[in-house]
């Protein structure tokens, strides 16, 4: 079981690496390294497929919430090729987390993210 747990935690760490990348190049590299070429990201606000679209989606979130970071909010849970985890988007000024949710990811045989199904539990008004 721990080999599988490590696989899920590694994939989720790659996910956060992409979401917390601080330069366009680091973001593109993190998505290319951690996600399959045809990866799909779906949440209530987006439905995109492929490295370029996932990268653009993450970059748009950085523009909307400059300086914010994503952090895990609890443990990673998984089975087979599926993992789930909660997260928060944290403000740099005061450490508050105005956005929170959880994601369910599927992995390919190499542990790369094939799909993300995101759920938003808390969002600011007007989003």
N, C-alpha and C positions, 0 to 999 in steps of 0.2 A: 504494500500500500504506500510506503514512503516514496518509492520511485515515482508512482503516479502523482503523489502530492507535490513532489519536487517539480514535476512536469507542469502542473497547474500553476504553481507559484512562479516558476520561470516565465511562463507565458504572461501572467498578470504583471510581473515586473517589466516585461517588454512593453506591455500596454501602457503602464505608467511612464516608462521612459519616453515613449512617443508623445503622450499628452503633456509631459513636463519639459520637452525639448525647448531650449531657449534661442535657437537659431533656425532659420529655414533649412540649412544643410543638415543639422542634427536631427530635425524632425523628419526630413525625407529619408535619411539613413535609418532612423529608428523604425519607421513604417516599413521600409524595404527589408530590413533584417527580421522584424518580428511578425509580419503579416504576409499572407499569401498574396500573389499578384492580383487575384480576383476577389480579394476579401470584401465582405459586405458589412457595412455599419448601418444599423437601423435603430432609431429611437423616436420618441414622439415628434421631434423637430426635424429629423433628417432620415434619408435613405439613400446611401451612396455605395458605390462599388469601385474597387481598384485603388492602387496606391495613390495616384494623383488626387482622386476624389477624397479619400480618407485624409490625406495630408492637407488638402484645402479645408476640409471640415474642421480639423484640429486648429489650423491657423486662424480660421474665423472665430473659434472659441477664444483663442488668445487675444484677438483684437477686441472682442466683446468684454473680456475680463483680463485686462493687461496686468501682468505681475502675479496673477493668481496661480496656485499650484493645485494639482490633484493629489489626493492622498487616499490610501486605503482606509476603510472604516470597518475593520473587523478582519476575520480570517477568510482565506480562500477555501472554497468547498468544491469538490468535483468528483466526477465519475466518468468512465469511458473516455470520450473525447470532448467532454463538456465541463466547464467550470463556471462558478458564479462568485461574485464578490461585490461588496458595497464600497462606495467612494464618496468623497466630499471635495468640493472646490473651495479652496481656502484663500481668504483675502490676506494680502501681505501686511496691510496696515494694522489690523486688530486680531487676526487669527480666526475671525468668524468664517462660517461656511454657509454662504447664502444658497448654494446649489448642492444637492445631494441626490444620490440614486444608487442603483445597483445594475450590474451588467451580467449577462450570461454570454459566454464565449464558447465557440467550438474551435477545435484544433485539428490541424492535419497530422499526418503520421510523424512529421518532424517537430511537432510542438508549436508550429507557427499558427497565428490566429487566422482562422478561415471566415468567421463571422462574429459579429457582436450584436446582441439584442439588448438595447439599453432601456432602462426605466427611470424616470425622473420622479423622485419623492418630494423634492423641495426645489422650487425655482422662484426667482424674484418676480414680482408683479410686472407685467408688460413683456415678459419673455415669450 
